[in-house]
Structures are given as structure tokens and as C-alpha cells.
Amino acid sequence: MRNQALKVAYAVVLVAGVAYAFVELRGPSGIGALLQRRGLVHQYEIENQTLNREIQQQEDRIQRLDQSPTEQEFEIRQRLKLAKPGEKIYILEPNSKK
């Protein structure tokens, strides 16, 4: 009799454990949330790579401007729309009608 009661107790504990695991895995912090977090991590890694690439490009540009007087002159002339004597500058508007 005692042996049979012990088997029933083990079965109840096992069923309760399986039910608890099922509820936890299907709940808000279960497998679905884990997959969602993995997706976010992947998205953030891609964004991070893109930002690092942009930072590297800006650092290269700054280094070129720092080391090359020609690059500096070009940038200044482009931003301030300056021209050397005898040069003509044509400014085209992006949405101009012909």
C-alpha cells in the first residue's frame, strides 16, 4: 500500500512539474520572448556594424582633411560656394523644372 502511494505521489509531482514547465515555456518570459530577444540582438548587431562603418568613414574623411590642403580647399569652396577668379559656378536645384 505504501509503495503504491509513493508511486502516485511521484506521478503527481511529475505531472505538476511538466505542467509548470509547459506554462513557463509558453508564458511571457518563455521561448517566444527568448526568440524575440535574439531577433533584437541580431538587429542591434547589424545597426552597430553600420554605425561603426559610418564612424570609420568619418574618421577617414577627417584624416584626409587634416593632411591634405587640397581636400581642405575643396571642402571650404564647396561649403561656402566660393570660386577662384575666372571660375564659374553653376548651382542646380534638385527639383527645378526645365
Backbone as a printed PyTorch tensor [residue, N CA C, xyz], in Angstrom:
tensor([[[  0.8250,  -1.1970,   0.0000],
         [  0.0000,   0.0000,   0.0000],
         [  0.8640,   1.2530,   0.0000]],

        [[  1.8700,   1.2170,   0.8250],
         [  2.7570,   2.3640,   0.9170],
         [  3.5120,   2.5710,  -0.3950]],

        [[  3.8850,   1.4760,  -1.0320],
         [  4.5870,   1.5180,  -2.3000],
         [  3.7180,   2.1660,  -3.3820]],

        [[  2.4360,   1.8170,  -3.3830],
         [  1.5140,   2.3690,  -4.3750],
         [  1.2810,   3.8680,  -4.1230]],

        [[  1.1880,   4.2870,  -2.8830],
         [  1.0110,   5.7030,  -2.5530],
         [  2.2460,   6.5130,  -2.9770]],

        [[  3.4030,   5.9120,  -2.8190],
         [  4.6380,   6.5720,  -3.2320],
         [  4.6770,   6.7540,  -4.7500]],

        [[  4.2380,   5.7530,  -5.5080],
         [  4.1800,   5.8530,  -6.9600],
         [  3.2030,   6.9440,  -7.3990]],

        [[  2.0750,   7.0380,  -6.7190],
         [  1.0810,   8.0680,  -7.0350],
         [  1.6610,   9.4520,  -6.7360]],

        [[  2.3650,   9.5740,  -5.6330],
         [  2.9740,  10.8540,  -5.2680],
         [  4.0090,  11.2620,  -6.3110]],

        [[  4.8360,  10.3140,  -6.7670],
         [  5.8090,  10.6050,  -7.8170],
         [  5.1160,  11.0320,  -9.1090]],

        [[  4.0380,  10.3610,  -9.4450],
         [  3.2970,  10.6960, -10.6650],
         [  2.7120,  12.1010, -10.5730]],

        [[  2.1630,  12.4420,  -9.4110],
         [  1.5900,  13.7770,  -9.2270],
         [  2.6830,  14.8390,  -9.3360]],

        [[  3.8290,  14.5850,  -8.7040],
         [  4.9410,  15.5360,  -8.7690],
         [  5.4340,  15.6710, -10.2110]],

        [[  5.5270,  14.5680, -10.9180],
         [  5.9680,  14.5930, -12.3070],
         [  4.9910,  15.3760, -13.1840]],

        [[  3.6940,  15.1180, -13.0290],
         [  2.6780,  15.8330, -13.8140],
         [  2.7030,  17.3220, -13.4760]],

        [[  2.8510,  17.6510, -12.1910],
         [  2.9140,  19.0540, -11.7890],
         [  4.1590,  19.7220, -12.3790]],

        [[  5.2720,  19.0310, -12.3840],
         [  6.4990,  19.5840, -12.9620],
         [  6.3780,  19.8120, -14.4510]],

        [[  5.7880,  18.8700, -15.1530],
         [  5.5870,  19.0180, -16.5930],
         [  4.6270,  20.1740, -16.8720]],

        [[  3.5700,  20.2840, -16.0970],
         [  2.6120,  21.3780, -16.2860],
         [  3.2720,  22.7250, -16.0110]],

        [[  4.0710,  22.8050, -14.9690],
         [  4.7730,  24.0490, -14.6430],
         [  5.7360,  24.4330, -15.7690]],

        [[  6.5040,  23.4540, -16.2500],
         [  7.4470,  23.7210, -17.3390],
         [  6.7040,  24.1890, -18.5880]],

        [[  5.5870,  23.5660, -18.9020],
         [  4.7980,  23.9520, -20.0690],
         [  4.3130,  25.3920, -19.9430]],

        [[  3.7900,  25.7560, -18.7650],
         [  3.2850,  27.1130, -18.5500],
         [  4.4160,  28.1270, -18.6290]],

        [[  5.5670,  27.8090, -18.0490],
         [  6.6970,  28.7380, -18.0700],
         [  7.2510,  28.9270, -19.4750]],

        [[  7.3350,  27.8380, -20.2320],
         [  7.8790,  27.9460, -21.5810],
         [  6.9280,  28.6630, -22.5320]],

        [[  5.6430,  28.5890, -22.2900],
         [  4.6620,  29.2450, -23.1460],
         [  4.3150,  30.6510, -22.6630]],

        [[  4.7410,  31.0160, -21.4860],
         [  4.3850,  32.3050, -20.8930],
         [  5.1570,  33.4710, -21.4810]],

        [[  4.9920,  34.6430, -20.8840],
         [  5.6090,  35.8660, -21.4070],
         [  7.1370,  35.8740, -21.3350]],

        [[  7.7170,  35.0480, -20.5020],
         [  9.1760,  35.0040, -20.4270],
         [  9.7090,  33.6650, -20.9350]],

        [[  8.9650,  33.0380, -21.8030],
         [  9.3300,  31.7170, -22.2930],
         [ 10.0850,  31.7520, -23.6070]],

        [[  9.8230,  30.7510, -24.4120],
         [ 10.5420,  30.5850, -25.6710],
         [ 10.2690,  31.7380, -26.6290]],

        [[  9.0350,  32.1890, -26.7140],
         [  8.7030,  33.3070, -27.6020],
         [  9.4940,  34.5580, -27.2710]],

        [[  9.5900,  34.8640, -25.9960],
         [ 10.3550,  36.0440, -25.5660],
         [ 11.8400,  35.8550, -25.8560]],

        [[ 12.3250,  34.6400, -25.6890],
         [ 13.7320,  34.3640, -25.9840],
         [ 14.0300,  34.5830, -27.4660]],

        [[ 13.1530,  34.1070, -28.3230],
         [ 13.3420,  34.3000, -29.7600],
         [ 13.2500,  35.7730, -30.1350]],

        [[ 12.3460,  36.4990, -29.4940],
         [ 12.2130,  37.9250, -29.7550],
         [ 13.4840,  38.6690, -29.3320]],

        [[ 14.0300,  38.3230, -28.1790],
         [ 15.2610,  38.9600, -27.7190],
         [ 16.4290,  38.6430, -28.6470]],

        [[ 16.4940,  37.4120, -29.1390],
         [ 17.5570,  37.0590, -30.0810],
         [ 17.4370,  37.8760, -31.3590]],

        [[ 16.2030,  38.0860, -31.8150],
         [ 15.9830,  38.9150, -33.0020],
         [ 16.4380,  40.3420, -32.7740]],

        [[ 16.1320,  40.8810, -31.6010],
         [ 16.5590,  42.2400, -31.2750],
         [ 18.0790,  42.3420, -31.2060]],

        [[ 18.7100,  41.3440, -30.6110],
         [ 20.1700,  41.3500, -30.5160],
         [ 20.7720,  41.3480, -31.9190]],

        [[ 20.2170,  40.5350, -32.8050],
         [ 20.7110,  40.4870, -34.1790],
         [ 20.5280,  41.8390, -34.8730]],

        [[ 19.3730,  42.4430, -34.6820],
         [ 19.0950,  43.7580, -35.2690],
         [ 20.0690,  44.8040, -34.7330]],

        [[ 20.3220,  44.7880, -33.4370],
         [ 21.2490,  45.7470, -32.8370],
         [ 22.6810,  45.5150, -33.3210]],

        [[ 23.0610,  44.2600, -33.5450],
         [ 24.3970,  43.9790, -34.0650],
         [ 24.5600,  44.5560, -35.4660]],

        [[ 23.5300,  44.4270, -36.2920],
         [ 23.5850,  44.9840, -37.6450],
         [ 23.6800,  46.5070, -37.5760]],

        [[ 22.8610,  47.1260, -36.7260],
         [ 22.9210,  48.5780, -36.5560],
         [ 24.3040,  49.0160, -36.0730]],

        [[ 24.8650,  48.2520, -35.1560],
         [ 26.1750,  48.5760, -34.6060],
         [ 27.2470,  48.5060, -35.6950]],

        [[ 27.1830,  47.4850, -36.5550],
         [ 28.1360,  47.3830, -37.6530],
         [ 28.0060,  48.5670, -38.6020]],

        [[ 26.7650,  48.9510, -38.9010],
         [ 26.5340,  50.0860, -39.7960],
         [ 27.0960,  51.3700, -39.1880]],

        [[ 26.8260,  51.5920, -37.9230],
         [ 27.3330,  52.7980, -37.2580],
         [ 28.8560,  52.7980, -37.1790]],

        [[ 29.4500,  51.6440, -36.9120],
         [ 30.9130,  51.5670, -36.8720],
         [ 31.5090,  51.8660, -38.2450]],

        [[ 30.8500,  51.4030, -39.3080],
         [ 31.3210,  51.6840, -40.6660],
         [ 31.2330,  53.1840, -40.9480]],

        [[ 30.1260,  53.8160, -40.5380],
         [ 29.9710,  55.2580, -40.7400],
         [ 31.0160,  56.0430, -39.9480]],

        [[ 31.2730,  55.6060, -38.7260],
         [ 32.2910,  56.2720, -37.9030],
         [ 33.6510,  56.1640, -38.5730]],

        [[ 33.9770,  54.9820, -39.0950],
         [ 35.2680,  54.7970, -39.7620],
         [ 35.3790,  55.6880, -40.9930]],

        [[ 34.2960,  55.8110, -41.7540],
         [ 34.3090,  56.6770, -42.9280],
         [ 34.5190,  58.1360, -42.5250]],

        [[ 33.8550,  58.5770, -41.4550],
         [ 34.0330,  59.9510, -40.9910],
         [ 35.4510,  60.1880, -40.4790]],

        [[ 36.0110,  59.2020, -39.7850],
         [ 37.3850,  59.3440, -39.3020],
         [ 38.3590,  59.4240, -40.4730]],

        [[ 38.1390,  58.6290, -41.5100],
         [ 38.9910,  58.6940, -42.6990],
         [ 38.8780,  60.0530, -43.3750]],

        [[ 37.6630,  60.5700, -43.4610],
         [ 37.4430,  61.8800, -44.0760],
         [ 38.1500,  62.9800, -43.2780]],

        [[ 38.0340,  62.9220, -41.9640],
         [ 38.6960,  63.9030, -41.1000],
         [ 40.2080,  63.8250, -41.2830]],

        [[ 40.7350,  62.6050, -41.3700],
         [ 42.1770,  62.4420, -41.5470],
         [ 42.6130,  63.0090, -42.9000]],

        [[ 41.8210,  62.7650, -43.9600],
         [ 42.1620,  63.3320, -45.2700],
         [ 42.1420,  64.8500, -45.2230]],

        [[ 41.1280,  65.4260, -44.5700],
         [ 41.0420,  66.8820, -44.4670],
         [ 42.2000,  67.4480, -43.6500]],

        [[ 42.6090,  66.7120, -42.6430],
         [ 43.7030,  67.1710, -41.7810],
         [ 45.0370,  67.1500, -42.5090]],

        [[ 45.2320,  66.1990, -43.4050],
         [ 46.5320,  66.0080, -44.0230],
         [ 46.6540,  66.6180, -45.4220]],

        [[ 45.5500,  66.9390, -46.0570],
         [ 45.6250,  67.3820, -47.4430],
         [ 45.0610,  68.7960, -47.6140]],

        [[ 45.9180,  69.7560, -47.9370],
         [ 45.4210,  71.1170, -48.1760],
         [ 44.4540,  71.1880, -49.3620]],

        [[ 44.6340,  70.3210, -50.3410],
         [ 43.7400,  70.2990, -51.4970],
         [ 42.3240,  69.9010, -51.0700]],

        [[ 42.2500,  68.8820, -50.2150],
         [ 40.9420,  68.4500, -49.6990],
         [ 40.3060,  69.5680, -48.8710]],

        [[ 41.1040,  70.2470, -48.0700],
         [ 40.5870,  71.3540, -47.2590],
         [ 40.0260,  72.4470, -48.1540]],

        [[ 40.7880,  72.8180, -49.1780],
         [ 40.3370,  73.8680, -50.0830],
         [ 39.0430,  73.4600, -50.7820]],

        [[ 38.9750,  72.2310, -51.2460],
         [ 37.7740,  71.7600, -51.9220],
         [ 36.5630,  71.8350, -50.9960]],

        [[ 36.7350,  71.3890, -49.7580],
         [ 35.6200,  71.3950, -48.7980],
         [ 35.1720,  72.8180, -48.4860]],

        [[ 36.1130,  73.7070, -48.2910],
         [ 35.7750,  75.1080, -47.9920],
         [ 35.0520,  75.7390, -49.1670]],

        [[ 35.5770,  75.5230, -50.3640],
         [ 34.9490,  76.1100, -51.5490],
         [ 33.5540,  75.5520, -51.7760]],

        [[ 33.3850,  74.2650, -51.4950],
         [ 32.0740,  73.6390, -51.7000],
         [ 31.0510,  74.1390, -50.6780]],

        [[ 31.4540,  74.2170, -49.4370],
         [ 30.5040,  74.6530, -48.3950],
         [ 30.1420,  76.1260, -48.5030]],

        [[ 31.1340,  76.9660, -48.7790],
         [ 30.9000,  78.4070, -48.8280],
         [ 30.5550,  78.9040, -50.2240]],

        [[ 30.5580,  77.9820, -51.1780],
         [ 30.2590,  78.3110, -52.5750],
         [ 31.1740,  79.4290, -53.0760]],

        [[ 32.4560,  79.2590, -52.8380],
         [ 33.4580,  80.2230, -53.2670],
         [ 34.0680,  79.7790, -54.5950]],

        [[ 34.5570,  80.7240, -55.3450],
         [ 35.1950,  80.4180, -56.6230],
         [ 36.4760,  81.2290, -56.7490]],

        [[ 37.3990,  80.6760, -57.4930],
         [ 38.6250,  81.3950, -57.7970],
         [ 38.3200,  82.3930, -58.9160]],

        [[ 39.1140,  83.4180, -59.0430],
         [ 38.8730,  84.3870, -60.1210],
         [ 38.8700,  83.6870, -61.4890]],

        [[ 37.8340,  83.9880, -62.2750],
         [ 37.7080,  83.4050, -63.6010],
         [ 36.8990,  82.1220, -63.6420]],

        [[ 36.5640,  81.5540, -62.5110],
         [ 35.7610,  80.3260, -62.4800],
         [ 34.2820,  80.6770, -62.4840]],

        [[ 33.5070,  79.7890, -63.0280],
         [ 32.0540,  79.9470, -62.9950],
         [ 31.4760,  78.7840, -62.2030]],

        [[ 30.5180,  79.1100, -61.3430],
         [ 29.8650,  78.0860, -60.5420],
         [ 28.4150,  77.9910, -60.9830]],

        [[ 27.9800,  76.7800, -61.2600],
         [ 26.5870,  76.5330, -61.6190],
         [ 25.9440,  75.7680, -60.4680]],

        [[ 24.8690,  76.3150, -59.9290],
         [ 24.1490,  75.6760, -58.8360],
         [ 22.8200,  75.1900, -59.3950]],

        [[ 22.6170,  73.8860, -59.3490],
         [ 21.3820,  73.3010, -59.8560],
         [ 20.4880,  72.9420, -58.6830]],

        [[ 19.2480,  73.3230, -58.7820],
         [ 18.2790,  72.9640, -57.7470],
         [ 17.7650,  71.5680, -58.0610]],

        [[ 17.5680,  70.7430, -57.0480],
         [ 17.1870,  69.3530, -57.2790],
         [ 15.8190,  69.1990, -57.9720]],

        [[ 14.8550,  70.0420, -57.6610],
         [ 13.5190,  69.9060, -58.2220],
         [ 13.1830,  71.0280, -59.2000]],

        [[ 14.1850,  71.4990, -59.9280],
         [ 13.9260,  72.5880, -60.8520],
         [ 13.2880,  72.0470, -62.1250]],

        [[ 12.3570,  72.8430, -62.6780],
         [ 11.6750,  72.4740, -63.9260],
         [ 12.4060,  73.1390, -65.0760]],

        [[ 12.5550,  72.4010, -66.1590],
         [ 13.2860,  72.9200, -67.3310],
         [ 12.3810,  73.6550, -68.2680]]])
